[in-house]
């Protein structure tokens, strides 16, 4: 999931830079280092999002455990969370 999130974030970052250049009516390829910078920043944000999502699932499960409810289990699509072995 980390590679997919990084690629999606990187493409989103590069697209954001190209859209900004288009709105300013300058050539899309102006300041190509901006493409690289936005790609790297988008990849970093994509990876941070995956970590944040996993942390939120862990927090939700902790709250559910305090209330005596069963843990929330992901769908194996985006949240790949399984029940801990000791439960």
Secondary structure, 3 states (H helix, E strand, C coil): CHHHHHHHHHHHHHHHHHHHHHHCCCCCCCCHHHHHHHHHHHHHHHHHHHHHHHHHHHHHHHHHHHCCCCCCCCCCCCCCCCCCCCC
